[in-house]
Amino acid sequence: MPLIDTHSSPGADPGLDPALPPVVELTPPDIAPYRRGNTGVDYVTTLDSGRDGPHLLINALVHGNELSGAIAIDGLFRMGLRPSRGRLTLAFANTAAYATFDPAHPYLSRCLDEDFNRVWSPALLDGRRDSVELRRARELRPVYESADAILDLHSMSNDTAPLILCGRTARGRDLAVRMGHPAWIVADEGHASGRRLIDYGGFAAPGGVRTALLVECGQHWRKETAAVALESCLRFLLAFDAIDPALAAPHLRRRADRQRFVEVTEAVTAGEAEFRFAAPFVGMEVLERAGTPIGWDGDRPVLTPYDGCVLIMPARRPRAGQTAVRLGRLEP
């Protein structure tokens, strides 16, 4: 049985046209066998080598419609993978949202009440507000806090090249370089609408040692995106000398000849008026001249602030208060 099980659903490639149905090439795996795990937290399993080493954690399904991470973790289980040193925890995060996934309406299961990847601040986690996502985040919080390094697997609405978000720490960038894949490395501080898991606590502390990376593996439902997710998992583990290279070798086909580093300088947050882009951007476009139109926030033009401006993850449908696009400088 292949590690990545796929099917094709009817419908045309949506591109950026929301009126067309998306093509879902991936089959959501059955994660019910992993519910009990062995940690006391549903859908969380820790594999212990019995040898000294770091506690590594691979995380999927922060968003319930991002199938590739779940497919990758399911693949690791079916490979019989165990760490050769330290511990490895495999976690499925927003399982309640995932349970609602419908390939006929695949955007609707991203979350139930709110974005699981915008709640990672002590003020929210320790506060009195309640939601499905906050309850799950509070349940998973001690699991994440016990890890030395986290790989958080995601995917994108647009058909953008895969990329690693490494935060602002030098150790995050160093880990991304050691992985050697994907080819794009992006340093940023997240979103105005809330903190991500990789920005939480010691993972983002300037003087810390714990590290978290977020890999955007490609377009949500492309077959290739699941392959990128599995390879990212294996390269993450290899970077810590935590698995036998021979086990990973059959799945390592995409090491970049050269990784490119982009530092995000600002995020464009959509205002109350309708935000619309000047062109059908998909992400990682380099706009050569300062003052080039990116789009309009209502009647206000949004222009590139400098030459060689990289557009990072333009939103499919920017909403008020959410990040429409991030802008970055490409390192020579």
N, C-alpha and C positions, 0 to 999 in steps of 0.2 A: 504493500500500500504506500503511495507517495506521501511524503511528509506534508505537502501542500495540496489540499484537495480543492479543486476549482470547478466552477460551472459557469456558463454564460447565460445571462438573462436577456430576454428580448429588449430591443430599444436601441436608439442611436446614441452615439457618443455625445454627451451633453455639452462638452466644451464649457463655455461660460453662460450658456442659455438655460436659465432655470425652468423654462417651459418644457424642455425635453427630458425624458426619463433617463436617469443615470444607468450605465451599464455596470452590473455587479458581477464580477468574474469570480469572486471568492465565496466559498460556502462557510458560514459561521460554524466553528467546531462545537461539538457537544462538550461543555465543560463540567457537566454534572458529576462525572467521576472524580473531579478534583475538589468537590465542595468540602468534604470533611478535612482534607489535608492532614497536618499533624501538629499544628501550632495552637489550636484552640480558636483560631479565627477562620471563618469560612473562606474557602478558595485561596488559602495561603499554605504552601508546603515548603518546608526547609529540608534540604539535603545536606547532611553533615559528613565530611570526609573522614573525620576522626583525627585530622592533622591540623597543626597550627596554620593559620592563614586568615585572610580577611573575610568578613561577612558581606557577600555580594547579593544584590537583589535585582531581579528583572521583573518589571511591572508592565502590565497590559490592561487595556480596557478602562483607562481613565475616562474615555468617552465610549459610550456603548455601541456606537456604529463604526468604530475603528477596528476592523476585524483582524488586521495583519498581525498585531501583537499577540492576540489570542491564538492564532494559527501557529505562530512561532513557538510560544510556550507549550502548546499542545505537542508540537513537533519535538521539542526538547524532552518532554516526558516519554514520548514514544520511541525516541532514540535510546532511552535508558541512561541518559546522561547523568553523571554524578561528578561533583568537583573532586579534583585530585588533592586539593588543599583548602582549608577553611570551610566555610559554609556557603551554600547557595539557596536563596529563597526565591520562589516563583509565585507571583501574586497576580490575581485577577481583581481589578479594583471595582469599577462601577458595574457590578454584575446585575443589579436591578434594571439599569438602563439597557444593558446587553440583552436581557431576557425579552425585551420588547422589539428587538430588531426585526424589521420586515423589509425584504429586498425590494418590494414594490414602493416603499416609502423610506429609503434608507437614511435620510437626513434627520428623521424625527426622533431617533433613539440616541442622539448624542448625550442627552442627560434627561432626567425626569423633572427635578425642581430647579436646579442651577448647575453651573459648570463646576464639575469636581476639581478642575485644575485652576480654580480661582479662589479657593477657600483656605490656602495654606499660610495663614497668619495666626499667631496665638490669639489675637483679639477675636477672630471668628471661631476658632476651634475651642476656645475656653468660654465663649459667650453663650447667650441663652437662645439665640436664633436656632430654628430647627428646619431641616430639610432632609430628603432622602440622601443627598450627597454629603451633607455635613455629618449625618449619623454614620455613614460608612467611613468618612475620613477620620472621625474620632476613633472608630474601631480599628482602623489600619495605622493610626498614628504611631503607637508603640512599635509596630513592626518596622515601619520606615525608620524610626529613630534608632533602632538597633543595628542598622546597616552601616557599613563603612563606605559603600559605593552603590549607587542606584543607576540602572539603565531603564529609562521610561520610554516605552514604545508608543509612537503615535503615527498618524497619517494625515493627509491634507485633502481639502476639497478640490483644489486645482491640481493639474497634472504637472507638478513642480518636481525638479530634480531633488532626490533625497538630500537631507542635510542634518547636521548635528548642532543642537543648541547647547552651548557649553557654559552659559552664564558668564559672569565677569571674572572668575578666578583663574589664575595661572594654572592651577592643578586641573581644572576642568578642561582647559585647552590642551594641556599635556596629555590627559587621558584620551581625548579625541584624536590627537596625533598618533598615539600609540595604537589605537584601534585601526587607523589607516583607511577608514571607510565609514560613512560616505565621504565624497570628495569635498563637499562644502562644510565649513565650520563657521558657525555664527555665534558671536558673543553679544548677549543682550541681557536686559534686566526684567523682561517680562512685560506685563500689561497693566494699564491704569485701572482696569476693572477688578484686579485681584492677583494674589501671588500664586505661582505655580508650585508644584511639588518640588521641582529642582531648585526653587528659591527659598525653600523652607529651612529655617534654623541653621544648623552647622554646615549644611551643604553649600550655602552661599556665603558663609562667614569669611571675610578676607584672610584671617589668620588661621583658619581651620585646616583639617586634614581630610575630612569626609568630602566625598565628591558625588555629584549627580549630573547625568547627561540626559537630554531628551533627544531622541532620534525621530525625525519626521521621515518616514520610510518611503513616501511617494503618495500617489493619489489613492484615496480611501479603498477603492474596491478593484484595483488592478491586480492581476496575478503576480506581476513583478514586485509589487509592494510587499507581499508576504515573503518572497524570497529575500528581499532586502532586510526585512525584520529578523528572519532567522540568521542571516549572516551577521547582522549587527550584534545579536546575542552572542554568537560564537566568538566574534572578534573582541567583544567586551571581556569575556571570560579568558581568552588568550592573553589579553593585555595584563592580566593579573597572574598569568601562569597557573590558571585554575583548572584547565582541562588538557587532555592529551591532544597535541596538534593533529595527530593522525585521525582523530574522531571528527575534527572540524574540517579537515582538508577538502573533502568532497563538496562542501557547500561554500567554499571561499573562491569566488570567481570574479570579484569586482573590485579588487584593491585599486585605489586611485593611483595613477602615476604621479599626480601632484594634488595635494589638498590645498584648497583656497580658503583664506581666512577673511571674514567680514566682521567689522565691529559696528554694531548698531549705534547710531548717534541720536536717533529720536524715533518715537512712534507717533503716527498720525491717528488721532482718536476721532471717530466720527461724531459730529455735533448733532443737534436736534433735527436739522434739515437733512434732506436726502443726500447721501454721499454717492457720487458716481465717478467711475474711473474714466480717464481720457482714452484708454485703449483696453483691449481684452488681455490685460497682464495676467500671467500665471505664476510669476515669482522668479527671482534671481536674474531678472533683466538688469542690464547696466545701462543707465541713461547718461550719456557722455557729457552733456552740457548743463551747467547750473541754470535754473529758470525754466527747465522743461516742464510742461504741464503733466502732472500725475493724475489729477482729477479735480473735482469740485465738491466742496462741502456746502450744499445749497448753492448760493451764488459766489461763494468765496473760492478762488482758484487755489489749488495746492500744487506748489512748484518744487522741483528738486533744489535743495539748498546748496549744492556744490557739484562740481564736475565728477563724473564717474560714480554716480549715486546708484546703489544696488537696491532694488525693490524686493522686500522679503515677505513672503506669505501674504499677498493681498487677499483680503476677505472676499468670500464669494458674494455675500450680501451684507455690506457694512451696516451696523445698527448703532443708534445713538449710544455713546458711552463706551463703545467697543473699539478695539484696534482695527483700523481700516487697512493699514499697511505699515511696516517698519522700514526705515531707511538706514542704509549702512555704507561705510567706506570699505572699499576693497584694498586689502594690504598688498603692496607691490610684490 
